[in-house]
Amino acid sequence: MQQTRILLDEHEIPTHWYNVVADMPNPPAPPLGPDGQPIGPDALAAIFPQALIEQEVSAERWIEIPAEVREALTMWRPSPLIRAHRLEQALGTPAKIYYKYEGVSPAGSHKPNTAVPQAWYNKQEGIKRLSTETGAGQWGSSLALAGQMFGLDVRVYMVKVSYEQKPFRRSMMHTWGAEVLASPSDQTEAGRKILAEHPDSPGSLGIAISEAVEEAASRKDTNYALGSVLNHVLLHQTVIGQEAKKQFEKVGDYPDVVYAPCGGGSNFGGVAFPFFADKAAGKEVRLVAVEPASCPTLTKGHYAYDFGDAIGMTPLLLMYTLGHDFMPPGIHAGGLRYHGDSALVSQLYHEGLIEARAVHQLATFEAGVTFARAEGIIPAPESNHAIRAVIDDALACKESGEAKTLFFNLSGHGHFDMAAYDKYFSGELEDFEYPEQAIAEALDHLPKVGAG
């Protein structure tokens, strides 16, 4: 029989996180305060524990994973690397297709890889509560799970359009003891301000971040936890790519191209950064971030300093952005509806070291259905973006006769997204192309502190 599942033992869970900063050709641009001047780590102390702040600014290549965190990860790690034999056959491609399946976690996605260490570090520093935001609900579910594991209360501000589209994500969060509010809410100044201006606002991740940050900054017993974008979040996710490299070694293979969906960047950074270490050492490997055409941050956004939230409560980061007041269309890939991207991912893209591709919503669902009918797993709408790019390239290999090795991160299952699939099958979904005029106008709203 052909080998389909490539597995690791629990003792092969990485002992350290990999920090891509150590292998970047240029140091990351510093975050800035409202006055346009670089800020130090102390500026983050009101909402983050010291250990995470140290990770945020670290340039060390390897950062040790605490034993208690590593033990908690054994609940679902190592995750399997799977050879997609049936998909290859269905496409008639000479390409080899592999995927890392992160849907085996209790929350059904890759997000617990960072939720667990974030909760643990906050617990070590005596924090009692965590506030956060969530789009599609994978991150909120993951932090609810981690809070339950370490005895922390969790409040989740969930983007209103997703709050209404995905009720069972809310049920998961409630089951693990979290409180869930539709954002914008009337619980914060930020939420009330948005509602006063736009009573029917569908919400955005930027707005939800504003609410969660405001709450954390106003309570001594509460810290903020973020599911993507920041350096320490991408750092924690590198267990994915490190495991994958060990698994490829077991079968004597190595990818020509690595793909992942990209919203804020944790999914892409988690799988691609460990392979970037090889690229930096001279190995040929392409790293492709795949985003929605309706939220084309990397492919059409501005590379500039901008806020991470909607009303300017966060430090300014140099990143690709559609503008912090960007209001995304109500696509079903809720985890990808963010105006900006990780500063690390943005810098690597700006310097031409990684690639980005934008795909349309209908094409992603078509790819997800093709994958599900071949491989059995129904993917999350976010994951479908990477699958679309892989299928396109596998079909190109069919035309050219090239037998490339294509590898993507299947970041989560779509079991709580079946309403979106129903809309796809009934023809109710449509494609959104974010208007060029809106992208151009975003420049007028960016903070006037310079750009890269």
C-alpha positions in Angstrom: 0.0 0.0 0.0 1.1 3.6 -0.7 1.8 5.5 2.5 -1.0 8.1 3.1 -0.6 9.3 6.7 2.9 10.3 7.9 2.8 10.3 11.7 5.1 11.4 14.5 5.3 10.3 18.1 4.5 12.6 21.0 8.2 12.9 21.9 8.7 14.4 18.4 6.6 17.5 19.2 9.1 20.4 18.8 10.9 21.5 22.0 11.5 25.0 20.7 9.6 27.6 18.6 11.4 28.9 15.5 11.8 32.7 15.3 12.0 33.8 11.6 13.5 37.1 12.6 16.9 35.4 13.1 17.0 34.5 9.4 15.4 37.7 7.8 17.9 39.7 5.8 16.8 42.9 7.4 15.6 43.5 11.0 11.9 44.2 11.4 10.7 47.8 11.4 9.9 49.0 15.0 6.3 49.6 16.1 5.5 53.3 16.6 3.5 55.2 19.1 0.8 57.8 18.2 3.6 60.5 17.9 5.4 58.5 15.2 8.3 57.6 17.5 9.5 54.0 18.1 8.0 52.4 21.2 9.7 50.0 23.6 8.4 46.8 25.1 7.1 48.6 28.2 4.3 50.1 26.0 2.8 46.7 25.7 2.9 45.9 29.5 -0.7 47.1 30.1 -2.2 44.3 28.0 0.4 41.5 27.6 2.4 39.4 30.1 6.2 40.0 30.2 7.1 36.7 28.7 5.1 37.3 25.6 6.5 40.8 25.2 10.0 39.4 25.3 9.0 36.9 22.6 7.4 39.7 20.6 10.7 41.6 20.3 13.2 38.7 20.3 15.6 38.0 17.5 16.7 34.6 19.0 16.4 31.8 16.5 15.0 29.2 19.0 12.7 29.9 22.0 12.1 27.0 24.3 8.6 25.7 24.7 7.7 25.3 28.5 7.3 21.7 29.5 3.7 22.3 30.7 2.7 23.9 27.4 4.3 21.1 25.5 2.4 18.5 27.6 -0.8 20.4 26.9 -0.1 20.3 23.1 -0.1 16.5 23.3 -3.9 16.7 23.4 -3.8 16.9 19.6 -0.1 17.2 18.5 1.7 16.0 16.5 -0.9 16.5 13.7 -0.7 14.2 10.7 0.9 15.0 7.3 -1.3 13.4 4.7 -0.5 12.5 1.1 -3.6 13.4 -1.0 -3.5 10.4 -3.3 -7.2 10.5 -4.1 -7.1 14.2 -4.9 -4.1 13.6 -7.2 -6.0 10.9 -9.0 -9.2 13.0 -9.3 -7.2 15.8 -10.9 -5.1 13.5 -13.1 -2.0 15.4 -12.1 1.6 14.1 -11.9 2.1 16.5 -8.9 2.4 15.1 -5.4 0.1 16.8 -3.0 0.5 16.8 0.8 -1.4 18.6 3.5 -0.9 19.1 7.2 -4.2 18.6 8.9 -4.7 21.0 11.8 -8.4 20.2 12.2 -7.5 17.4 14.7 -7.3 19.9 17.5 -10.3 20.1 19.9 -11.3 23.5 18.5 -11.0 22.1 14.9 -8.3 24.5 13.7 -4.6 25.5 14.1 -5.5 28.3 16.6 -4.9 26.3 19.9 -1.2 26.2 19.0 -0.9 29.8 20.3 -4.0 29.9 22.6 -2.5 27.4 24.9 0.9 29.1 25.5 -0.8 32.5 25.7 -3.1 31.3 28.4 -0.3 29.6 30.2 2.0 32.6 30.3 -0.9 34.8 31.5 -1.7 32.3 34.3 2.0 32.4 35.4 1.8 36.2 35.9 -1.4 36.0 37.9 -3.8 37.2 35.3 -7.4 36.1 36.0 -9.2 37.1 32.8 -8.5 37.4 29.0 -10.3 39.5 26.5 -10.1 38.9 22.8 -11.8 39.2 19.4 -12.7 36.5 16.8 -13.9 36.5 13.2 -15.2 33.1 12.1 -14.8 31.8 15.7 -11.8 29.5 15.5 -9.7 31.8 17.6 -12.4 32.5 20.1 -13.1 28.8 20.5 -9.4 28.1 20.9 -8.9 30.7 23.6 -12.1 29.5 25.4 -10.6 26.0 25.4 -7.2 27.3 26.7 -8.8 29.5 29.3 -10.7 26.4 30.6 -7.5 24.4 30.7 -5.7 26.9 32.9 -8.6 28.4 34.9 -8.9 31.8 33.2 -12.2 33.6 32.4 -12.5 34.6 28.8 -14.6 37.3 27.1 -14.8 37.1 23.3 -15.9 40.0 21.0 -17.1 38.2 17.9 -17.5 40.1 14.6 -21.3 40.6 14.3 -21.7 39.1 10.8 -19.9 35.9 12.0 -21.8 35.9 15.3 -25.0 35.6 13.1 -23.5 33.3 10.5 -21.9 30.8 12.8 -24.0 30.2 15.9 -22.3 26.8 16.7 -18.9 28.5 17.1 -20.6 30.5 19.8 -21.9 27.2 21.3 -18.4 25.9 21.4 -17.1 29.0 23.2 -20.0 28.8 25.7 -19.3 25.0 26.3 -15.8 25.9 27.3 -17.0 28.6 29.6 -16.4 31.8 27.6 -18.7 34.8 27.3 -19.4 35.9 23.7 -20.6 39.3 22.6 -21.5 40.5 19.1 -19.1 43.3 18.0 -19.6 46.2 17.8 -21.2 46.0 21.3 -22.5 48.5 23.8 -20.0 47.3 26.4 -17.1 49.5 25.4 -16.6 53.1 24.3 -15.2 51.8 21.0 -18.3 49.8 20.3 -20.7 52.5 21.3 -18.9 55.0 19.1 -19.2 52.7 16.1 -22.9 51.9 16.8 -23.7 55.6 17.1 -22.2 56.2 13.6 -23.3 52.9 12.0 -26.2 51.3 13.9 -26.3 48.4 11.4 -22.6 47.8 11.3 -21.7 44.2 10.5 -18.5 44.6 12.5 -14.9 43.9 11.5 -11.9 42.4 13.2 -10.5 45.9 13.6 -13.5 47.0 15.6 -13.5 43.8 17.7 -9.8 44.3 18.5 -10.6 47.9 19.6 -13.2 46.6 22.0 -11.0 43.8 23.4 -8.0 46.0 23.8 -10.0 48.7 25.5 -11.3 46.2 28.1 -7.9 44.7 28.8 -6.3 48.2 29.2 -9.0 49.2 31.7 -8.8 46.2 34.1 -5.8 45.1 36.1 -7.0 41.5 36.3 -7.4 41.3 32.5 -5.0 40.9 29.6 -5.5 40.9 25.9 -4.9 37.8 23.7 -4.5 38.0 19.9 -4.9 35.1 17.5 -2.8 36.3 14.6 -0.7 39.2 13.3 1.8 39.7 16.2 5.3 38.1 16.2 4.8 35.9 19.2 1.6 34.4 17.7 3.3 33.4 14.5 6.2 32.1 16.6 3.9 29.7 18.5 2.4 28.4 15.2 5.8 27.3 13.9 5.2 23.8 15.5 3.2 23.1 12.3 6.1 23.7 9.9 8.7 22.0 12.1 6.6 18.9 12.4 6.0 18.9 8.7 9.7 19.0 7.9 10.3 15.9 10.1 7.4 14.2 8.4 8.8 14.9 4.9 12.1 13.5 6.0 10.4 10.3 7.0 9.2 9.7 3.4 12.3 11.2 1.7 10.4 14.1 0.1 10.4 17.9 0.3 8.0 20.5 -1.1 8.7 22.6 -4.2 5.9 25.0 -3.0 4.3 25.6 0.4 0.8 27.2 0.5 -1.4 28.5 3.3 -4.4 30.8 3.7 -3.4 34.3 4.8 -5.6 36.7 6.8 -3.5 38.1 9.6 -0.6 35.7 8.9 -0.5 33.1 11.7 -1.6 30.2 9.5 0.9 31.1 6.8 3.7 31.9 9.2 3.2 28.7 11.2 3.7 26.4 8.2 5.9 28.5 6.0 8.4 30.1 8.4 10.3 26.9 9.2 10.7 26.3 5.5 11.9 29.9 5.1 14.8 28.9 7.3 15.8 26.4 4.5 15.2 29.1 1.8 17.5 31.5 3.7 20.1 28.8 3.7 19.9 28.4 0.0 17.3 25.8 -0.6 14.8 26.2 -3.5 11.3 26.4 -2.1 8.5 28.8 -2.9 6.2 30.1 -0.1 2.7 31.2 -1.2 0.2 33.2 0.9 -3.3 32.9 -0.5 -5.9 35.6 0.4 -9.5 36.5 -0.7 -9.9 38.8 -3.7 -12.4 40.7 -1.5 -9.8 41.4 1.1 -6.6 41.7 -1.0 -4.2 43.0 1.7 -0.9 41.7 0.3 -1.8 41.8 -3.4 -3.4 45.3 -3.5 -2.9 46.9 -0.1 -0.5 49.7 0.9 2.8 49.0 2.6 2.6 51.6 5.4 2.4 52.2 9.1 -1.1 51.6 10.3 -3.1 50.7 13.4 -4.0 47.1 14.1 -7.5 48.1 15.2 -10.3 50.3 13.9 -10.0 53.3 16.1 -6.3 53.6 16.8 -5.7 52.0 20.2 -2.9 49.8 19.1 0.7 50.7 18.2 1.4 51.4 14.6 2.9 48.5 12.6 4.6 48.6 9.2 2.5 46.2 7.2 0.4 45.8 4.1 -3.0 47.3 4.9 -6.3 48.2 3.3 -6.7 50.9 6.0 -7.7 50.4 9.6 -11.3 51.6 8.9 -11.7 49.0 6.2 -15.1 47.4 6.3 -14.9 43.9 4.7 -17.6 42.3 2.6 -19.5 39.5 4.4 -17.6 36.6 2.9 -17.8 33.3 4.7 -14.0 33.0 5.3 -14.4 35.1 8.4 -10.8 34.5 9.6 -9.5 36.2 6.5 -11.5 39.4 6.8 -8.7 41.6 8.3 -7.4 44.9 7.0 -3.8 44.2 7.7 -1.2 41.5 7.7 1.6 40.4 10.1 4.5 42.8 10.0 6.9 39.9 9.5 4.8 38.4 6.6 4.4 41.9 5.1 8.2 42.6 5.2 9.1 39.2 3.6 6.6 39.9 0.9 7.8 43.5 0.4 11.3 42.2 0.0 10.3 39.6 -2.6 11.1 36.6 -0.4 7.5 35.1 -0.4 4.6 35.2 -2.8 1.0 36.2 -2.5 -2.1 35.2 -4.6 -5.7 36.4 -4.4 -8.6 34.1 -5.2 -12.4 34.5 -5.4 -15.0 33.1 -3.0 -16.9 30.9 -5.5 -13.6 29.3 -6.8 -12.5 28.6 -3.2 -15.8 26.7 -2.4 -15.5 24.8 -5.7 -12.0 23.7 -4.6 -13.2 22.8 -1.1 -15.9 20.6 -2.6 -13.5 18.9 -5.0 -11.1 18.3 -2.1 -13.9 16.9 0.2 -15.2 14.5 -2.4 -11.7 13.1 -3.0 -10.1 13.2 0.5 -13.2 13.0 2.7 -12.4 16.0 4.9 -14.7 19.1 4.6 -12.3 22.1 4.9 -13.0 25.4 6.5 -13.7 28.3 4.1 -10.3 29.8 5.1 -8.5 26.6 4.1 -10.3 26.5 0.8 -8.1 29.4 -0.4 -5.0 27.4 -0.1 -6.7 24.4 -1.7 -7.8 26.6 -4.7 -4.1 27.6 -5.3 -2.9 24.0 -5.0 -5.5 22.7 -7.4 -4.7 25.4 -9.9 -1.0 24.6 -9.8 -1.6 20.8 -9.8 -3.7 21.3 -13.0 -0.8 23.4 -14.4 1.5 20.4 -13.7 -0.9 18.2 -15.6 -0.5 20.5 -18.6 3.2 20.8 -18.4 4.0 17.2 -17.2 6.0 18.5 -14.2 5.9 16.3 -11.1 6.1 19.0 -8.5 5.6 18.4 -4.8 2.9 20.7 -3.5 2.2 21.1 0.2 -0.5 23.1 2.0 -1.7 23.7 5.5 -5.3 22.4 5.9 -5.8 24.8 8.9 -9.2 23.5 10.0 -12.4 21.5 9.2 -15.6 23.1 8.0 -18.1 21.3 10.2 -19.4 24.5 11.7 -19.4 26.2 8.3 -22.0 24.0 6.5 -24.4 27.0 6.2 -21.8 28.5 3.9 -21.6 25.3 1.9 -25.4 25.3 1.6 -25.4 28.8 0.2 -22.7 27.7 -2.3 -24.8 24.8 -3.5 -27.9 26.9 -3.7 -26.2 29.6 -5.8 -26.6 32.2 -3.1 -22.8 33.0 -2.7 -21.3 35.6 -4.9 -17.8 36.9 -5.6 -16.7 40.3 -4.2 -13.9 42.3 -5.8 -12.8 45.0 -3.4 -13.0 48.3 -5.3 -9.8 49.8 -6.5 -11.2 53.2 -5.5 -11.6 52.1 -1.9 -8.1 50.8 -1.9 -6.8 54.1 -3.2 -8.9 56.1 -0.7 -7.4 54.1 2.2 -4.2 56.1 1.7 -6.1 59.2 2.9 -6.9 57.6 6.2 -3.5 56.1 7.0 -1.6 57.7 9.9 0.9 60.3 8.6 4.0 58.8 10.0 5.8 57.5 6.8 5.9 54.2 5.1 8.3 51.6 3.8 
